[in-house]
Amino acid sequence: MDERVREHAEVLVDWSARIEPGDDVVVDVAEGAHDLAVAVAERLGEVGANATVTYGSEEVRRAYLRANEGEFDAGATDLALFESADAYLRLGGGRNTAAMADVDAETRQAYRSARTEVREARMDTDWVSTVHPTRSLAQRAGMSYAAYREFVYEAVLRDWERLAETMSEVQTLLDDGETVRILKGRDDQPRTDVRMSIAGRTAINSAASVAYDSHNLPSGEVFTAPYDTDGQVFFDVPMTVDGRRVEGVRLVFEGGEVVEFDAERGEDALEAVLETDPGASRLGELGVGMNRRIDRFTDNILFDEKMGDTVHLALGRAYDATLPDNESGNESAVHVDLITDLSEASRIEIDGDVIQRNGTFRFEEGFEP
């Protein structure tokens, strides 16, 4: 076994999920993540935690959803499992990245809605999602398998405390701010010009650990929950949504809600997301990517949304950690991230002050006021 697989497992168990002796841990293993699962199980045994392993196959889920007539129950067995768990570790890395492409939107929506309680119980645990580098993910990224493994471990195996210190500067700017404006394109006719309120919200320094209210490995972003969004955003980073390719997305917001949309490719997939429920047409997240070891787009949201020089906006559910006590924020059965590249002809403003121009923050060398 590549020693980096064991290092990955140690970071996941020790740094990210902060597993302690006696913790009840659910480990959900994708088809291609066997080696990482072995290493994670070994580390959990060394720590003295209790491990329950499930098989999280997209091909298995596809077979079930396509065979079902669209009537789903709430998933009482899974609900009981997560309600009794302390942590949930998702080890992604399937054999076919488009396994769910031929499951119709109505079935997906029905399944998500029926399992709302299961999803909420899972997210009440110390959950962390990561991926094991597989050939299918390398193929989707347009990379050789060897190069993709190097890419993944560069992003995962890093000094997370040091990155957290850097990201705290953006966290402070967002915490102290009231309005964010994102612009991209010609000054006289920007393709993206959108404003959103962040007043009263909490920014999360997502440093790949539940101790930072962060649940992805790798991570490397600062995010919050915007509201009262107005303007237009063009998302120029292609991505896969529910197994279907989506490119060139344009969203127009009024009063916090999407009132107009189109896409150069995959518009039907985008429409299906927006029609999931009332909250799906509102934003649940504004995220600023800051992991500069992620230096290329790979069509994997776990990596792409963390890339430096990008921002992402998520349609759907807001995370509780970003919200004031006793406020639920935007609620939805979906949370779908869309990304725009801000490396050129762009800026981010907070309360009128430019905090990033062309991908460079004002506290970084090379920033142009």
N, C-alpha and C positions, 0 to 999 in steps of 0.2 A: 504493500500500500504506500502511495505517495505520502511522505511525512506531512505535507501541507494539509492533507485531509484530516489528520489528527489535530493539527493546529487549528483548523477551521472548527472542529468539534469543540475544542477547548475554549475558543473565543465565544462560540455560541452558548455553551453551557455556563461558563464562568463569568464572562463579561456581559454578554447580551441578556441572558435570561436570569442570571444571578441565582442559579439553582443551589439549594441548601439540603443538607441531610434530612431525609424523611419527606421531602416534597413529592407530591404525586404529579407525574409528568406524562402528558400525552404526546407521543412522537408520531407525526403523520408523514409517511414515507412515500414519495413518488416512485414510479417504476425504475428510473435511472439513478436513484440516490442511494443505492444499497451500500456502497462503500462508506459514505458519510454516515448512514444510519448505524453501521457497525461501530464506527468511531464514536458516535454520540452515545450509543448504548454503553460502550466501554467507559466513557467518561462519567456517565450518570451512575454507573456501578461504583466507580472510584469515589464519587462524591457521597454515595449512600442514599440516592434518591430512588423512588419507585417508578418504573417505566411501564407504560401501556402503549403498545405499538399498533398503529392502524395503517392501512394501505390506501394511499390517496391517489389512485389512478384516474386520470382524465378519460382514458379509454373505457374503464369500468363505469364511470359516471355517465359517459355518453350512452353506453348500452342501456343503462337503467332509464335515463331520461327519454330516450327515443322509444323505448318499449312501453313507457307509462302513458296513460291517457290524459295526463295533465292535472290529476287530482293528487295532491301531496298532503301528507299529514305533517304535524309540527316536528317530528323527529324526536320522540320522547327518550329513546335510548341514548342518542347523542347528547341531548340536553342534560340527562342525568350524569353522563360521563364528564362533561365540561363543568357542570356545577360542583362536582367533587374534585376537580383538578386544580392544582396550584399553578401549573404552567402548561403551555401548548407550544410545541416546536414543529413548524412546518418545513419539511425538507423537500423542496421542489427539484424538478429535473426529470421531466417526462420523456417518453420516447418519441412522441409526435406533438409538436407545438400547436398543431391545428386540429387536434382530436375532437374538439367540440364544435367545429365549424358548421356541421350540418344538423345541429340541434336548433329548432326554430325558436324565435325570440319569445313567443308566448309561453312556451314550456320553461324556458330559463326564468322568465319573470315569475311564473307561478311557483317554481321551486324556491327561488330566493325569498319570495314573500312568505311562503309557508314556513320557512326555516328562520324567520327573524329572531325568535327566542334562542335558538341554537347559536346563531351568529353572535348575539349579544352576550350569551353566557361564555362563549369562547373568548370574546374580547374583554371579558372581565377577569380573565386569567393573566398571568405574566406571559403573554404570547410573543413569539418571535418567528418571523418568516425568513428563510434563506434558500439558496439553491446550490446544488452540487453541479459542477460543470459537466455537461453531457454533450454528445455529438449532435443531438437535435438542436440544442441551444446554440452551439457553435455554428451550425448550418444556418439557423435563422439570423445570426449576427453577421453572416458572410465571412466567417473566419475559419481557419484550420482548427482542429481540435486542440492541438498543442498550444497555439497562440491564444485560444479562448481560455484555456486553463490558466495561463499566465495572467491574462486580463482579470479573471475572477479573483485569483488570489492576491493580486496587487490591490484590488478594491477592498477585499475582506481583511487581509492580514496586515493591519497598519496600526499606528499609534493613535488610538481613538481618543485618548485624553487630550493629546495635543490638538487634534482637529476640533474637539469640543471647545477648547480655549479660543480658537480662531472664530468659530461659528457663534460664540457668545456675543461678539460685537454686532452681528446682524440681529441676533435675538433681542439685544437691548434696544436697537433702533426700532424694531417692530413693536416691542412692548411699550415704548414711549410714544409711538405714533398713533395717529387717528385715521389718516387716509393714505392709501397706496395708489400710485398711478404708474402704469406700465405703458411705454410707448415703443414702437418699432416701425421703421420705415422712414420715408421722407418727412421732413418737418412740416411741410405744407399739406401732406396727404398721407399720414401714417396708416399703415395697414392694421396695426394694433394701437388702440388708445382706449384704455379701460381704467376706471376708478372704482375703488371699493373701500368700504369702511372696515377698520380693524380696532376701533376704539373699544376698550373694555375687554378685549380678548388677550389670551396668553400665547406668546410664541414659544414653540418647543425647539430646543437645541437637540436635534435628532442625531445622537452620537452612538447609535447601534446598541443601546442598552435600555432595559426597562427602568433603570435608575434615572434616565433622562426622559422618561415617557416616550421612548423610541422602540419600535418593534420590527425593524428591518435590519438584516445583515447581508450585504453592506448597507450602510446608511450614509449620511453626510448631507443633510439639508436642514433648513430652519423653516418651520411651517406654522401657520395659524389658521383661524377660521374667519374668512371675510364675510361681509354681508352688505346689503344695499349696493350691489354692483350695477354699474352703468357703463355702456360703451361697447366697443367691438374688440374681439381678440381673434387673431389668426394663428392657428397652431401648425407649425411647419415641420414638426418632427413626426414621421410616420410611426404607426404603432399597430399592434394587434388587439382588437377588442372582441372578446368572446369568440376567438378563433378566426376572426375576419379582419383583413387588412383595412386600415382607415388612414387616409392621408388628406392633407389640405383642409382641415376643419376650420370653419368660421362660425363663431357664436356672437350674437348680438344680445346684450342684456339691457333690460329696463326695470328699474325698481327691484333689482336682485334676481330677476327671472329671465331665462332664455326666451326671447320673443321671436327670434329668427335664427336659422341655422342652415348650413349646407356643408358639403364635403366633396372634394375632387374624386374621392374613392371611398366606398364603404358607407355612404350616407344612410343606407338602411340600418346598418349596425348602430350608427350614432342615434338615429331616430328611435330605435328599440330601447336604448339606454334612457333617453329623455322621457319616454312614455312609461317607464317602469312604475313610477308613482309621483305624486306632486313634488316631493323633495328632489327628484332626479334632475329637474330643470333649474336647480339653484346650486350655488357653490358650497362645498363643505370644506375646502382647503385651498390656501395659497401656499405654495412651497417654493423655496429658493434653493437651487442645487449648489453644493459647495464641495463635493468630493472630486478633486481634480485628478485623482488617479483613475477615475472613470473618464476616459478621454475620447470616447467614440460612442455613437449610438448603436445599440445591439438589438433593438426591438424587444426589449425586456424591461418592463416598467420598474422592476426592482433596482435596476442599474440606471436606466436612462433618466429617471426623474431626479437622481442625485448628482448628475453631471454638472460640473462647474459651467458657468455661462448660460444656464437655463433657468426658467421658472416653469412651474406647472400649476394648473388649476384643476381641482377635482370636482366633478359633478356628483352630487349626492351627499352622503353621510358626513357630518362633521365629527371630529374626535373630541371626546369629553374633556380631555386634558387641556384643550385650548379654550374652554368655555368657563364663564363664571359659575360659582356654585349654584345649584338649583336651576340652571338654564340648560335646556336640552339642545339648543342649536338646530341646525338643519338635520332632519331625519329622512332616511331613505334606505331601501334595500340594496342600493348600489353605492359604490365609491369608485369612480372611473377618472383616472388622471389623464390630462392632455397637456402636452409639452410644447413650449416655444423656445427657440434658440435666440439668445440675446447677445451673441458674440459680436454682432455688427449692427450699426445704425439703430441703437436702442438705448434706453435708459430706464431705471427704476427710480421713482421719486417717493419720498415719504414726507407728507405735509409740505410739498413744494421743494424740498431739498433733494438734489440728486445724490443717491447713495451708491449707485452702480451705473457705469456707462460702458457700453460695448463689452460687458462681461467682467469688468474690473471694478472692484469695490473701492470706495473712497479711502479705506485704510490700507490698500495694497499699492505697491510700487507700480507706476505707470498710469495711475488714475488721472483722467482729464476732467477738470471741473466743468 
